[in-house]
């Protein structure tokens, strides 16, 4: 008898397939297929209008998809108390009742959630010297963000969806918040998707990336894997057709002396004419964002050609 | 859920309670004065056997308070405008809905509890104001018999509760559809006035077919109690409608439609001979009206119409809030 041991499957927090959302005639998100394993902190990156907010709102169940399917925390986003309890979503506009105090929000949360850690919010806000009894409308933008973030965490969700949560925070507060997030994930049972433009911040805490541009998914995967799949090639030769045939050139910059390419590899590069080097996250992100602005890129390229 | 609703709307609730308390004091004081004024006038006219003309000679209360009471026509609209319209609209406009709807409470439950409390509040305020006005108008109505007439019918009994429910539901629905507070308020006001006008002018007279009584002109007839009159006139023996008198007339018939002998005067007073009386006997008066006994049936029908409209609007709000993106 051979005991068959089931291979422990890595549970996925988010799995979408062909997800699209159309507003009137414009697609805010097209054919989005992503997977986020449980326990990751995923950086959702993309230029303005790329569809980041739409994706987060779809995952939170605030928006209905036009087409496609998704599974979040093992279920379809729906109006069900158990599903809602498993999701924490913080919108970019920091939705808080301006005339209510932080304490009012904490008490409301206690009435509206099955497991609610109001004490953690009080502790955090006291540490940050944010008054609990003042109307949140009178607090500064950064303080409001802190209140909203603490409230979102107090719900003890399994999946946390944060839409530019640190935009209003100063660098120190930002670092503190990201540290808290990393601790919460390390404690287990939490997955985070975090959208931001601050790649340096994301690089510090995130281990997964979803890159959107022009309403489509450009990259999705573990950051280490994604970085390993890309290389920068620098060479003197002007003919890059062989490289372009074998690999996917994300960005190409030509000067009279040399050609610099950021490529997504399809196997090893065995062309001695090019020197290869690793790519950083920021560089990679900028290269993919640059694709979104082809005219600017074309201009750069033509300047290089003229000389 | 209820706690959040209480916390969000308690200021409005306090203001509404204070206004209601002020109105209660005012109507209680003036109402008691009017009642005693009426009863002493009744006792005085009883002694002198002149109570028949009391309705045209006695004026109860003051014009200012009377005007205020008529203004309670607007109470349901105010409830819908300042309470109903901003409710869903502000959540959508300022995005605070994303706080409420991302807690572990479904939008269905959020709407059920919110709409439930708001409709209850609307019914309570509409009912309280209506009860006060109904009581306050008691003596005046006994005197003027006008509670069935448009304008009076609308501020007494149970219809104000129906209007308040409708206005609140209209506000909620407009807010969910338009997603902005000011337009929602404007639509609520316009919609409320339009529906009320249509129902009052074109539907209410036909809830039951009106009664027309034809009577001999010489034995005049007048319905009893607070009836609602649509038309009254006189027909000659040939059945032709006689226009309303505009000058000298006998029993409502202008002299021009009567034989010349009827114009006989003694001194300056008309003294028609017996032959004229015989001619008049051929004339018939008629009156078309809703009898006073139908008052509560009409109240019930009108309340039902507005309660049904409110239910419909809440249904639309639910569909919009649950199906569409929020």
Interface residues (C-beta under 8 A of the other chain):
Chain A: X57 X60 X62 X63 X64 X79 X80 X81 X82 X84 X85 X87 X88 X89 X91 X93 X95 X96 X97 X98 X100 X104 X105 X107 X108 X109 X111 X112 X113 X114 X148 X151 X155
Chain B: X1 X2 X3 X4 X7 X8 X94 X95 X96 X97 X98 X99 X100 X101 X102 X103 X104 X105 X106 X107 X108 X322 X323 X324 X325 X326
